[in-house]
Amino acid sequence: MTDTTGVWMYAVTDGTLAGDETEAASGVAGEQVRTVHEGGLTAVVGTVPLDDFGEAALARNLEDLDWLEKVARAHDSVVADLARHVSVVPLRLATVCLDDARVRALLAEHREQFSSALTLVTGRTEWGVKAFADRKTLTAAVAESDAGKAGSGSGTAYLLRRRAQLAAQESVERDAAARADEIHDRLLRTSAAGRRGAPTDPALSGSHEWMLLNGTYLVDDDRADEFRSVVEELGSRFPGIRLEMSGPWPPYSFAGAERISP
Amino acid sequence: MRYADGSVDEERRIALIDLLDRVLSGGVVITGDITLSIADIDLVRISLRALISSISTLSVPGIDAPVPRGAREGT
């Protein structure tokens, strides 16, 4: 390394990496990805120019969406390719060290954290599940289930149904939140860990749908089919709620031991 | 990790927002020499500004939308 280059960190694995897993991979700067070993851990890294990836350059470049997208996709591509072969703990985007010695020091310093994260993610894969609600259908469904209790066919039933519709409009948000909680709880029971994130801002997602749940789940590989069918079942159980599954993802959301939630 | 065949194609269709959500706020956070990586909220906020300004460029040229507080860093 020289004063003009830094070391971009992609992921950490245990010592079992054969080496050919990274041969074809090119990284965020188009560089050949390589490995750095220390104490039974292997960091997958690349040498990058500080002109583009130094602190000041990063602060500037991360503001450029085209640049950010290119780098995010390259980073994810290296991590995801690696994850097909071995268990990996992905690093947060833009973790840059000045040289390999510093990378080795970090591996030694955070050995326990990396090891426990690797233990958590081994044999498991991250899946994203988002729930979107259609307010109109949801309101109608809530009204229908309330009015259903009153029987049908009479004028009284009609009035009750009308009243239920109006009440439903008021309570639909509460009902929707309860359904999102139920969906999340059910998905947690089929996964090793799960987290709920803040709903994606509609301005950013470009979607005007109402997001009820932005969850991410760490699922045992031998339960992946079961998880998928639970998602499908939940998606068809509630009228007006649509579930969207994304993945498989490298375990970004479960890389830090402090992120584990039962 | 086991990936089903064909997952690569699927991955290519990932919305950018999903990807950024994970690479900017997920992953293990350690102190690199370039400390942007531990400035958790700053990193997310910087990219959020990039996203917002690109969106506002598309819709209302020349006007920057404000960054919504807590839109992304909360988990």
Contacts between the chains, C-beta under 8 A, distances in Angstrom:
chain1	res1	chain2	res2	distance
A	6	B	33	7.2
A	6	B	34	6.6
A	9	B	32	6.8
A	12	B	28	7.3
A	53	B	34	7.4
A	54	B	34	6.6
A	55	B	34	4.8
A	55	B	35	6.9
A	55	B	36	6.2
A	58	B	34	6.4
A	58	B	36	5.3
A	59	B	36	6.7
A	59	B	46	6.7
A	62	B	36	7.6
A	62	B	43	7.0
A	62	B	46	4.5
A	62	B	47	5.5
A	62	B	50	6.6
A	63	B	46	5.9
A	63	B	47	7.9
A	63	B	49	6.0
A	63	B	50	4.9
A	63	B	53	7.8
A	64	B	50	6.3
A	65	B	50	4.4
A	65	B	51	6.2
A	65	B	53	7.7
A	65	B	54	4.4
A	68	B	20	7.3
A	68	B	47	5.5
A	68	B	50	5.6
A	69	B	16	5.7
A	69	B	20	7.9
A	72	B	16	7.6
A	72	B	19	5.5
A	72	B	20	5.7
A	72	B	23	5.0
A	72	B	24	7.6
A	73	B	19	6.9
A	75	B	23	5.8
A	76	B	19	5.9
A	76	B	22	7.6
A	76	B	23	5.9
A	80	B	11	6.6
A	83	B	1	4.3
A	83	B	3	7.5
A	84	B	1	6.5
A	84	B	3	5.2
A	86	B	1	7.6
A	87	B	1	6.4
A	88	B	1	7.2
A	89	B	28	5.3
A	90	B	23	7.8
A	90	B	26	7.1
A	90	B	27	4.4
A	90	B	28	7.0
A	91	B	27	5.1
A	91	B	28	5.8
A	91	B	30	7.2
A	91	B	37	7.7
A	92	B	23	7.4
A	92	B	24	7.5
A	92	B	26	7.2
A	92	B	27	3.8
A	92	B	28	6.6
A	92	B	29	5.0
A	92	B	30	7.9
A	92	B	37	5.2
A	92	B	43	7.5
A	93	B	23	4.3
A	93	B	24	5.6
A	93	B	27	6.8
A	93	B	37	7.5
A	93	B	43	7.2
A	94	B	32	7.8
A	94	B	34	6.8
A	94	B	36	5.0
A	94	B	37	5.0
A	94	B	43	6.3
A	95	B	27	7.9
A	95	B	29	8.0
A	95	B	30	6.4
A	95	B	32	4.2
A	95	B	34	7.6
A	95	B	37	4.0
A	96	B	32	5.0
A	96	B	33	6.4
A	96	B	34	3.8
A	96	B	36	7.9
A	96	B	37	7.1
A	97	B	32	5.2
A	97	B	33	5.0
A	97	B	34	7.7
A	98	B	33	4.5
A	102	B	33	6.0
A	106	B	30	5.7
A	106	B	31	7.7
A	106	B	32	7.6
A	110	B	28	7.8
A	110	B	30	5.5
A	113	B	28	7.0
A	113	B	30	7.9
A	114	B	28	7.2
A	117	B	28	6.2
A	121	B	1	7.7
A	124	B	1	7.6
A	125	B	1	5.4
A	125	B	2	7.0
A	125	B	3	7.5
A	128	B	18	6.3
A	195	B	75	6.3
A	196	B	75	7.7
A	197	B	21	6.9
A	197	B	25	7.9
A	197	B	74	7.6
A	197	B	75	5.3
A	198	B	70	7.1
A	198	B	71	6.9
A	198	B	72	6.8
A	198	B	73	8.0
A	198	B	74	4.2
A	198	B	75	6.9
A	200	B	17	5.8
A	200	B	21	7.2
A	201	B	68	5.9
A	201	B	71	4.6
A	201	B	72	7.3
A	203	B	52	7.0
A	203	B	55	5.9
A	203	B	65	6.9
A	203	B	68	7.7
A	204	B	17	5.5
A	204	B	48	7.7
A	204	B	51	5.3
A	204	B	52	7.4
A	204	B	55	7.1
A	204	B	71	7.6
A	205	B	15	7.0
A	205	B	17	5.1
A	206	B	55	7.9
A	216	B	22	7.9
A	221	B	1	7.3
A	221	B	2	4.7
A	224	B	2	7.8
A	246	B	14	6.4
A	246	B	15	8.0
A	246	B	18	5.5
A	248	B	1	7.2
A	248	B	3	5.3
A	248	B	4	7.4
A	248	B	7	5.8
A	249	B	22	6.2
A	250	B	1	7.2
A	251	B	1	7.9
A	252	B	22	4.0
A	252	B	23	6.6
A	252	B	26	3.1
A	252	B	27	5.1
A	253	B	22	6.6
A	253	B	26	4.6
A	255	B	26	6.5
A	255	B	27	5.1
A	255	B	28	4.0
A	256	B	27	7.9
A	256	B	28	5.0
A	256	B	29	6.1
